Amino acid sequence: IRMGGCAVIILLQLIVSNTYGMPAWHRIWVKATATLMEKVVEINLSKTESTPLLGNNESALGNITISRNNGKLYVQFNGEEKQELGATSATQLHLKGETMNFFFVKGADGKVTSAEARQIGRIFKMSKMK
Protein backbone atom coordinates (compact mmCIF):
# COMPACT_ATOMS: atom_id res chain seq x y z
CA ILE A 1 0.00 0.00 0.00
CA ARG A 2 2.86 2.41 0.79
CA MET A 3 4.47 1.93 -2.64
CA GLY A 4 1.11 2.50 -4.35
CA GLY A 5 0.57 5.74 -2.42
CA CYS A 6 4.07 6.95 -3.26
CA ALA A 7 3.52 6.13 -6.92
CA VAL A 8 0.27 8.14 -6.96
CA ILE A 9 1.94 11.14 -5.30
CA ILE A 10 4.87 11.03 -7.74
CA LEU A 11 2.51 10.72 -10.72
CA LEU A 12 0.39 13.68 -9.55
CA GLN A 13 3.52 15.77 -8.93
CA LEU A 14 4.76 15.03 -12.46
CA ILE A 15 1.41 16.00 -13.96
CA VAL A 16 1.22 19.28 -12.02
CA SER A 17 4.86 20.28 -12.64
CA ASN A 18 4.53 19.65 -16.39
CA THR A 19 1.20 21.45 -16.82
CA TYR A 20 1.50 24.33 -14.33
CA GLY A 21 2.47 26.99 -16.88
CA MET A 22 -0.25 26.06 -19.36
CA PRO A 23 -3.31 28.35 -19.71
CA ALA A 24 -5.66 25.36 -19.35
CA TRP A 25 -4.18 24.60 -15.92
CA HIS A 26 -4.80 28.19 -14.80
CA ARG A 27 -8.43 28.04 -16.02
CA ILE A 28 -8.97 24.85 -14.00
CA TRP A 29 -7.33 26.40 -10.95
CA VAL A 30 -9.40 29.60 -11.25
CA LYS A 31 -12.64 27.61 -11.47
CA ALA A 32 -11.65 25.41 -8.53
CA THR A 33 -10.84 28.39 -6.30
CA ALA A 34 -13.43 30.87 -7.64
CA THR A 35 -15.46 30.86 -4.43
CA LEU A 36 -12.36 31.89 -2.45
CA MET A 37 -11.44 34.75 -4.76
CA GLU A 38 -12.36 38.39 -4.48
CA LYS A 39 -15.13 39.39 -6.87
CA VAL A 40 -13.86 41.62 -9.67
CA VAL A 41 -15.98 44.64 -10.54
CA GLU A 42 -15.40 45.47 -14.17
CA ILE A 43 -15.78 48.91 -15.69
CA ASN A 44 -15.97 50.04 -19.30
CA LEU A 45 -13.07 52.18 -20.44
CA SER A 46 -13.71 54.87 -23.01
CA LYS A 47 -11.56 55.04 -26.11
CA THR A 48 -9.73 58.02 -24.58
CA GLU A 49 -9.02 56.12 -21.34
CA SER A 50 -7.83 52.92 -23.02
CA THR A 51 -5.74 54.38 -25.87
CA PRO A 52 -2.62 55.01 -23.71
CA LEU A 53 -2.64 51.33 -22.65
CA LEU A 54 -2.60 49.99 -26.22
CA GLY A 55 0.50 48.85 -28.07
CA ASN A 56 3.33 46.34 -28.21
CA ASN A 57 5.36 45.68 -25.08
CA GLU A 58 8.45 43.62 -24.34
CA SER A 59 8.77 41.60 -21.15
CA ALA A 60 10.28 38.41 -19.77
CA LEU A 61 7.10 36.75 -21.10
CA GLY A 62 8.00 37.90 -24.61
CA ASN A 63 5.96 40.27 -26.78
CA ILE A 64 2.70 41.41 -25.15
CA THR A 65 0.31 43.30 -27.42
CA ILE A 66 -2.70 45.08 -25.97
CA SER A 67 -5.32 46.08 -28.52
CA ARG A 68 -8.94 47.18 -28.84
CA ASN A 69 -11.54 45.87 -31.27
CA ASN A 70 -15.23 46.86 -31.28
CA GLY A 71 -14.90 48.44 -27.84
CA LYS A 72 -13.31 45.38 -26.22
CA LEU A 73 -9.72 45.11 -25.02
CA TYR A 74 -7.50 42.15 -25.90
CA VAL A 75 -4.05 40.84 -25.04
CA GLN A 76 -1.90 38.74 -27.35
CA PHE A 77 1.26 36.96 -26.20
CA ASN A 78 3.98 36.44 -28.83
CA GLY A 79 1.54 36.61 -31.75
CA GLU A 80 -0.65 33.79 -30.39
CA GLU A 81 -4.44 33.90 -30.09
CA LYS A 82 -5.97 37.09 -28.67
CA GLN A 83 -7.59 36.82 -25.25
CA GLU A 84 -10.17 39.23 -23.84
CA LEU A 85 -9.28 41.66 -21.09
CA GLY A 86 -11.49 43.36 -18.53
CA ALA A 87 -10.81 46.67 -16.78
CA THR A 88 -11.10 47.36 -13.07
CA SER A 89 -9.81 50.95 -13.38
CA ALA A 90 -8.29 53.26 -15.98
CA THR A 91 -4.87 51.76 -15.15
CA GLN A 92 -5.66 48.13 -14.28
CA LEU A 93 -6.66 45.33 -16.63
CA HIS A 94 -7.14 41.62 -16.03
CA LEU A 95 -7.12 38.61 -18.30
CA LYS A 96 -10.65 37.19 -18.16
CA GLY A 97 -10.79 33.67 -16.74
CA GLU A 98 -7.13 33.75 -15.76
CA THR A 99 -5.01 34.93 -12.86
CA MET A 100 -3.04 37.58 -14.74
CA ASN A 101 -3.38 41.33 -14.19
CA PHE A 102 -1.82 44.29 -15.96
CA PHE A 103 -0.93 47.50 -14.11
CA PHE A 104 -0.07 50.80 -15.77
CA VAL A 105 1.29 54.06 -14.31
CA LYS A 106 0.42 57.23 -16.19
CA GLY A 107 2.30 60.52 -16.04
CA ALA A 108 0.72 63.97 -15.73
CA ASP A 109 0.43 64.05 -19.54
CA GLY A 110 -1.69 60.86 -19.52
CA LYS A 111 0.98 58.74 -21.19
CA VAL A 112 2.01 55.41 -19.67
CA THR A 113 5.35 55.73 -17.87
CA SER A 114 5.61 52.12 -16.65
CA ALA A 115 3.69 48.86 -16.85
CA GLU A 116 3.84 45.35 -15.49
CA ALA A 117 2.04 42.04 -15.74
CA ARG A 118 1.43 40.10 -12.53
CA GLN A 119 0.56 36.43 -12.25
CA ILE A 120 0.40 34.44 -9.02
CA GLY A 121 3.21 36.18 -7.16
CA ARG A 122 5.33 36.86 -10.24
CA ILE A 123 5.88 40.34 -11.65
CA PHE A 124 6.97 40.95 -15.24
CA LYS A 125 8.05 44.51 -16.13
CA MET A 126 6.76 45.63 -19.51
CA SER A 127 8.40 48.24 -21.74
CA LYS A 128 6.87 49.77 -24.86
CA MET A 129 8.38 48.68 -28.14
CA LYS A 130 9.13 51.50 -30.55
KEFI-383821 format. One record per atom (N, C-alpha, C): chain; x, y, z; atom name. Coordinates in nm, 3 decimals. Last residue first. Layout:
! residues N
- cadena/u/v/w/atomo
- A/X/Y/Z/CA
...
! end
This chain:
! residues 130
- cadena/u/v/w/atomo
- A/0.923/5.033/-2.967/N
- A/0.913/5.150/-3.055/CA
- A/0.895/5.109/-3.198/C
- A/0.750/4.886/-2.699/N
- A/0.838/4.868/-2.814/CA
- A/0.816/4.988/-2.906/C
- A/0.742/4.954/-2.353/N
- A/0.687/4.977/-2.486/CA
- A/0.792/4.953/-2.593/C
- A/0.794/4.698/-2.116/N
- A/0.840/4.824/-2.174/CA
- A/0.789/4.834/-2.317/C
- A/0.705/4.550/-1.809/N
- A/0.676/4.563/-1.951/CA
- A/0.731/4.698/-1.999/C
- A/0.800/4.312/-1.566/N
- A/0.805/4.451/-1.613/CA
- A/0.781/4.452/-1.764/C
- A/0.622/4.082/-1.399/N
- A/0.697/4.095/-1.524/CA
- A/0.688/4.240/-1.570/C
- A/0.605/3.903/-1.103/N
- A/0.588/4.034/-1.165/CA
- A/0.681/4.042/-1.286/C
- A/0.424/3.650/-0.934/N
- A/0.533/3.686/-1.024/CA
- A/0.502/3.819/-1.090/C
- A/0.197/3.587/-0.787/N
- A/0.321/3.618/-0.716/CA
- A/0.441/3.651/-0.803/C
- A/0.016/3.531/-1.017/N
- A/0.040/3.444/-0.902/CA
- A/0.178/3.468/-0.840/C
- A/0.125/3.773/-1.222/N
- A/0.056/3.643/-1.225/CA
- A/0.104/3.559/-1.109/C
- A/0.127/4.088/-1.377/N
- A/0.143/4.010/-1.253/CA
- A/0.061/3.882/-1.263/C
- A/0.301/4.313/-1.577/N
- A/0.204/4.204/-1.574/CA
- A/0.232/4.125/-1.447/C
- A/0.341/4.669/-1.588/N
- A/0.384/4.535/-1.549/CA
- A/0.266/4.439/-1.555/C
- A/0.473/4.989/-1.683/N
- A/0.369/4.886/-1.685/CA
- A/0.427/4.754/-1.641/C
- A/0.513/5.347/-1.697/N
- A/0.561/5.212/-1.665/CA
- A/0.442/5.117/-1.663/C
- A/0.393/5.561/-1.820/N
- A/0.535/5.573/-1.787/CA
- A/0.595/5.439/-1.748/C
- A/0.154/5.647/-2.057/N
- A/0.201/5.541/-1.967/CA
- A/0.352/5.555/-1.947/C
- A/0.026/5.982/-2.053/N
- A/0.098/5.874/-2.119/CA
- A/0.147/5.773/-2.015/C
- A/-0.079/6.195/-1.917/N
- A/-0.169/6.086/-1.952/CA
- A/-0.103/5.969/-2.023/C
- A/0.089/6.384/-1.817/N
- A/0.043/6.405/-1.954/CA
- A/-0.052/6.295/-2.002/C
- A/0.163/6.283/-1.574/N
- A/0.072/6.397/-1.573/CA
- A/0.014/6.423/-1.712/C
- A/0.173/5.924/-1.645/N
- A/0.230/6.052/-1.604/CA
- A/0.124/6.161/-1.609/C
- A/0.048/5.614/-1.522/N
- A/0.042/5.723/-1.619/CA
- A/0.105/5.848/-1.560/C
- A/0.112/5.278/-1.501/N
- A/0.129/5.406/-1.431/CA
- A/0.134/5.512/-1.539/C
- A/-0.070/4.972/-1.503/N
- A/-0.007/5.080/-1.577/CA
- A/0.003/5.203/-1.487/C
- A/-0.091/4.623/-1.483/N
- A/-0.093/4.750/-1.411/CA
- A/-0.013/4.853/-1.488/C
- A/-0.273/4.333/-1.536/N
- A/-0.182/4.429/-1.596/CA
- A/-0.201/4.563/-1.526/C
- A/-0.294/3.994/-1.421/N
- A/-0.338/4.133/-1.419/CA
- A/-0.230/4.220/-1.479/C
- A/-0.404/3.660/-1.433/N
- A/-0.304/3.758/-1.474/CA
- A/-0.367/3.897/-1.477/C
- A/-0.552/3.427/-1.406/N
- A/-0.501/3.493/-1.286/CA
- A/-0.391/3.593/-1.320/C
- A/-0.850/3.410/-1.611/N
- A/-0.713/3.375/-1.576/CA
- A/-0.672/3.450/-1.450/C
- A/-1.090/3.510/-1.695/N
- A/-1.079/3.367/-1.674/CA
- A/-0.941/3.319/-1.636/C
- A/-0.941/3.785/-1.858/N
- A/-1.065/3.719/-1.816/CA
- A/-1.044/3.568/-1.806/C
- A/-0.685/3.961/-1.729/N
- A/-0.712/3.861/-1.830/CA
- A/-0.832/3.781/-1.783/C
- A/-0.734/4.302/-1.643/N
- A/-0.714/4.162/-1.603/CA
- A/-0.754/4.072/-1.718/C
- A/-0.594/4.628/-1.579/N
- A/-0.666/4.533/-1.663/CA
- A/-0.643/4.392/-1.609/C
- A/-0.577/4.954/-1.464/N
- A/-0.566/4.813/-1.428/CA
- A/-0.656/4.727/-1.516/C
- A/-0.627/5.220/-1.510/N
- A/-0.487/5.176/-1.515/CA
- A/-0.469/5.029/-1.478/C
- A/-0.891/5.270/-1.477/N
- A/-0.829/5.326/-1.598/CA
- A/-0.684/5.283/-1.614/C
- A/-1.003/4.950/-1.350/N
- A/-0.981/5.095/-1.338/CA
- A/-0.916/5.142/-1.468/C
- A/-1.060/4.707/-1.441/N
- A/-1.110/4.736/-1.307/CA
- A/-1.086/4.883/-1.272/C
- A/-1.143/4.555/-1.750/N
- A/-1.081/4.667/-1.678/CA
- A/-1.144/4.682/-1.541/C
- A/-1.051/4.253/-1.921/N
- A/-1.149/4.336/-1.853/CA
- A/-1.074/4.446/-1.780/C
- A/-0.964/4.101/-2.234/N
- A/-0.928/4.166/-2.109/CA
- A/-1.050/4.237/-2.051/C
- A/-0.946/3.803/-2.428/N
- A/-1.017/3.923/-2.384/CA
- A/-0.971/3.970/-2.246/C
- A/-0.674/3.717/-2.639/N
- A/-0.759/3.682/-2.525/CA
- A/-0.820/3.810/-2.470/C
- A/-0.558/3.598/-2.953/N
- A/-0.597/3.709/-2.867/CA
- A/-0.690/3.658/-2.758/C
- A/-0.303/3.351/-3.008/N
- A/-0.444/3.390/-3.009/CA
- A/-0.472/3.505/-2.911/C
- A/0.032/3.489/-3.052/N
- A/-0.065/3.379/-3.039/CA
- A/-0.207/3.434/-3.040/C
- A/0.226/3.685/-3.050/N
- A/0.154/3.661/-3.175/CA
- A/0.056/3.546/-3.169/C
- A/0.310/3.697/-2.778/N
- A/0.398/3.644/-2.883/CA
- A/0.325/3.605/-3.011/C
- A/-0.010/3.730/-2.661/N
- A/0.126/3.696/-2.620/CA
- A/0.201/3.635/-2.738/C
- A/-0.244/3.979/-2.648/N
- A/-0.190/3.874/-2.735/CA
- A/-0.044/3.854/-2.695/C
- A/-0.548/4.102/-2.519/N
- A/-0.405/4.084/-2.504/CA
- A/-0.364/3.968/-2.593/C
- A/-0.807/4.348/-2.573/N
- A/-0.750/4.215/-2.590/CA
- A/-0.601/4.217/-2.560/C
- A/-1.118/4.515/-2.512/N
- A/-0.972/4.511/-2.502/CA
- A/-0.924/4.367/-2.509/C
- A/-1.386/4.634/-2.718/N
- A/-1.331/4.538/-2.622/CA
- A/-1.179/4.541/-2.626/C
- A/-1.469/4.802/-2.922/N
- A/-1.490/4.844/-2.784/CA
- A/-1.437/4.750/-2.678/C
- A/-1.380/4.672/-3.157/N
- A/-1.523/4.686/-3.128/CA
- A/-1.550/4.716/-2.981/C
- A/-1.077/4.619/-3.008/N
- A/-1.154/4.587/-3.127/CA
- A/-1.301/4.591/-3.088/C
- A/-0.750/4.698/-2.902/N
- A/-0.894/4.718/-2.884/CA
- A/-0.961/4.686/-3.016/C
- A/-0.460/4.544/-2.744/N
- A/-0.532/4.608/-2.852/CA
- A/-0.680/4.624/-2.817/C
- A/-0.137/4.474/-2.648/N
- A/-0.270/4.508/-2.597/CA
- A/-0.339/4.589/-2.706/C
- A/0.102/4.227/-2.666/N
- A/0.031/4.330/-2.742/CA
- A/-0.107/4.350/-2.681/C
- A/0.407/4.130/-2.564/N
- A/0.270/4.141/-2.515/CA
- A/0.205/4.256/-2.589/C
- A/0.670/3.914/-2.623/N
- A/0.596/4.027/-2.678/CA
- A/0.452/4.022/-2.627/C
- A/0.792/3.772/-2.317/N
- A/0.800/3.790/-2.461/CA
- A/0.724/3.915/-2.502/C
- A/0.807/3.767/-2.050/N
- A/0.710/3.675/-2.110/CA
- A/0.717/3.679/-2.263/C
- A/0.969/3.974/-1.990/N
- A/1.028/3.841/-1.977/CA
- A/0.934/3.734/-2.033/C
- A/0.865/4.202/-2.255/N
- A/0.877/4.160/-2.115/CA
- A/0.947/4.025/-2.112/C
- A/0.749/4.470/-2.456/N
- A/0.845/4.362/-2.434/CA
- A/0.849/4.330/-2.286/C
- A/0.446/4.560/-2.622/N
- A/0.536/4.568/-2.508/CA
- A/0.629/4.448/-2.506/C
- A/0.246/4.751/-2.836/N
- A/0.333/4.634/-2.821/CA
- A/0.432/4.659/-2.708/C
- A/-0.079/4.890/-2.740/N
- A/0.050/4.885/-2.807/CA
- A/0.125/4.756/-2.779/C
- A/-0.274/5.083/-2.502/N
- A/-0.260/4.999/-2.622/CA
- A/-0.118/5.001/-2.675/C
- A/-0.303/5.268/-2.306/N
- A/-0.264/5.133/-2.265/CA
- A/-0.233/5.042/-2.384/C
- A/-0.401/5.504/-2.420/N
- A/-0.262/5.501/-2.371/CA
- A/-0.212/5.361/-2.332/C
- A/-0.676/5.416/-2.484/N
- A/-0.574/5.438/-2.587/CA
- A/-0.431/5.438/-2.533/C
- A/-0.858/5.413/-2.269/N
- A/-0.783/5.292/-2.302/CA
- A/-0.671/5.313/-2.403/C
- A/-0.967/5.672/-2.250/N
- A/-0.902/5.612/-2.134/CA
- A/-0.813/5.493/-2.172/C
- A/-1.074/5.709/-2.509/N
- A/-0.973/5.802/-2.458/CA
- A/-0.896/5.741/-2.341/C
- A/-1.266/5.510/-2.517/N
- A/-1.156/5.504/-2.611/CA
- A/-1.041/5.593/-2.563/C
- A/-1.345/5.415/-2.176/N
- A/-1.371/5.487/-2.301/CA
- A/-1.249/5.471/-2.392/C
- A/-1.398/5.107/-2.017/N
- A/-1.307/5.218/-2.044/CA
- A/-1.346/5.284/-2.175/C
- A/-1.622/4.983/-1.788/N
- A/-1.597/5.004/-1.930/CA
- A/-1.506/5.125/-1.945/C
- A/-1.528/4.764/-1.518/N
- A/-1.578/4.891/-1.569/CA
- A/-1.551/4.897/-1.718/C
- A/-1.593/4.493/-1.292/N
- A/-1.540/4.547/-1.417/CA
- A/-1.605/4.681/-1.450/C
- A/-1.497/4.373/-1.000/N
- A/-1.598/4.464/-1.054/CA
- A/-1.538/4.530/-1.176/C
- A/-1.440/4.052/-0.887/N
- A/-1.386/4.162/-0.967/CA
- A/-1.502/4.243/-1.023/C
- A/-1.433/3.912/-0.568/N
- A/-1.513/3.939/-0.687/CA
- A/-1.457/4.062/-0.758/C
- A/-1.167/3.711/-0.455/N
- A/-1.236/3.839/-0.448/CA
- A/-1.312/3.861/-0.578/C
- A/-1.202/3.354/-0.419/N
- A/-1.144/3.475/-0.476/CA
- A/-1.233/3.597/-0.458/C
- A/-1.328/3.129/-0.342/N
- A/-1.236/3.189/-0.245/CA
- A/-1.182/3.324/-0.291/C
- A/-1.469/3.044/-0.559/N
- A/-1.546/3.086/-0.443/CA
- A/-1.458/3.153/-0.337/C
- A/-1.262/2.967/-0.738/N
- A/-1.343/3.087/-0.764/CA
- A/-1.419/3.135/-0.640/C
- A/-1.100/2.749/-0.745/N
- A/-1.084/2.839/-0.630/CA
- A/-1.171/2.964/-0.642/C
- A/-1.166/2.616/-0.979/N
- A/-1.165/2.541/-0.853/CA
- A/-1.160/2.632/-0.731/C
- A/-1.129/2.814/-1.172/N
- A/-1.264/2.761/-1.147/CA
- A/-1.271/2.689/-1.013/C
- A/-0.851/2.847/-1.151/N
- A/-0.940/2.960/-1.125/CA
- A/-1.081/2.910/-1.094/C
- A/-0.763/2.591/-1.229/N
- A/-0.733/2.640/-1.095/CA
- A/-0.826/2.755/-1.058/C
- A/-0.848/2.585/-1.496/N
- A/-0.897/2.485/-1.400/CA
- A/-0.879/2.536/-1.258/C
- A/-0.697/2.799/-1.595/N
- A/-0.843/2.804/-1.602/CA
- A/-0.904/2.705/-1.503/C
- A/-0.436/2.701/-1.554/N
- A/-0.480/2.819/-1.480/CA
- A/-0.632/2.833/-1.483/C
- A/-0.436/2.487/-1.735/N
- A/-0.418/2.460/-1.592/CA
- A/-0.467/2.579/-1.509/C
- A/-0.457/2.626/-1.976/N
- A/-0.566/2.536/-1.935/CA
- A/-0.557/2.505/-1.786/C
- A/-0.209/2.760/-1.997/N
- A/-0.331/2.835/-1.971/CA
- A/-0.447/2.747/-1.924/C
- A/0.069/2.607/-1.824/N
- A/-0.025/2.606/-1.936/CA
- A/-0.153/2.684/-1.901/C
- A/0.238/2.576/-1.610/N
- A/0.247/2.699/-1.688/CA
- A/0.146/2.710/-1.801/C
- A/0.174/2.311/-1.511/N
- A/0.150/2.433/-1.433/CA
- A/0.148/2.560/-1.517/C
- A/0.233/2.071/-1.626/N
- A/0.120/2.145/-1.682/CA
- A/0.098/2.279/-1.615/C
- A/0.443/1.954/-1.493/N
- A/0.453/1.965/-1.639/CA
- A/0.340/2.046/-1.701/C
- A/0.364/1.954/-1.226/N
- A/0.486/2.028/-1.264/CA
- A/0.499/2.045/-1.414/C
- A/0.132/1.787/-1.239/N
- A/0.122/1.928/-1.202/CA
- A/0.245/2.006/-1.249/C
- A/0.247/1.538/-1.316/N
- A/0.141/1.600/-1.396/CA
- A/0.135/1.750/-1.367/C
- A/0.429/1.491/-1.107/N
- A/0.476/1.503/-1.246/CA
- A/0.373/1.572/-1.334/C
- A/0.251/1.470/-0.892/N
- A/0.352/1.577/-0.893/CA
- A/0.406/1.598/-1.034/C
- A/0.108/1.240/-0.963/N
- A/0.039/1.368/-0.955/CA
- A/0.137/1.485/-0.959/C
- A/0.322/1.053/-0.946/N
- A/0.251/1.072/-1.072/CA
- A/0.179/1.207/-1.072/C
- A/0.386/1.071/-0.672/N
- A/0.487/1.103/-0.774/CA
- A/0.420/1.133/-0.908/C
- A/0.143/0.980/-0.561/N
- A/0.194/1.114/-0.530/CA
- A/0.296/1.158/-0.634/C
- A/0.133/0.718/-0.664/N
- A/0.027/0.814/-0.696/CA
- A/0.076/0.957/-0.672/C
- A/0.362/0.607/-0.546/N
- A/0.352/0.613/-0.692/CA
- A/0.246/0.715/-0.734/C
- A/0.292/0.618/-0.277/N
- A/0.407/0.695/-0.326/CA
- A/0.401/0.712/-0.477/C
- A/0.080/0.434/-0.279/N
- A/0.057/0.574/-0.242/CA
- A/0.169/0.664/-0.291/C
- A/0.219/0.201/-0.349/N
- A/0.111/0.250/-0.435/CA
- A/0.083/0.396/-0.407/C
- A/0.388/0.171/-0.130/N
- A/0.447/0.193/-0.264/CA
- A/0.342/0.248/-0.360/C
- A/0.199/0.123/0.073/N
- A/0.286/0.241/0.079/CA
- A/0.345/0.272/-0.059/C
- A/0.084/-0.119/0.000/N
- A/0.000/0.000/0.000/CA
- A/0.088/0.125/0.000/C
! end
